[in-house]
Amino acid sequence: MTGEDRLDTPPALDLAFDSGMLSVLRARVHVHACRAGMPGDQAADVVLAVHELAANAISHGGGTGRLRVWGRPGALCSMRSSTRRRSRCASA
């Protein structure tokens, strides 16, 4: 999936978060990474990366954030909203 692709289906996970929600965010991302077929080590890497992004959003973006995740066969995709839509995927 490239930045040009559109994710027209509703996300499998749509979670507004703040510093008190990081443990919930990590748990939900882990579930979705495993559902996408990622082995345990890879799922843990995805959880760590998403946690770091969320912590940075909290620290440098006003104290809150929003995570949206789409599951695709063999991949887990996320999108960030801004003036330009960008999508990123991690493959199993």
Buried (B, 14 or more C-beta within 10 A) or exposed (E): BEEEEEBEEEBBBEBEBBEEBBEEBBEBBBBBBBEBBBEEEBBBBBBEBBBEBBBEBBEEEEEEBEBBBBBBEEBBBBBBEEEEEEBBBBBB
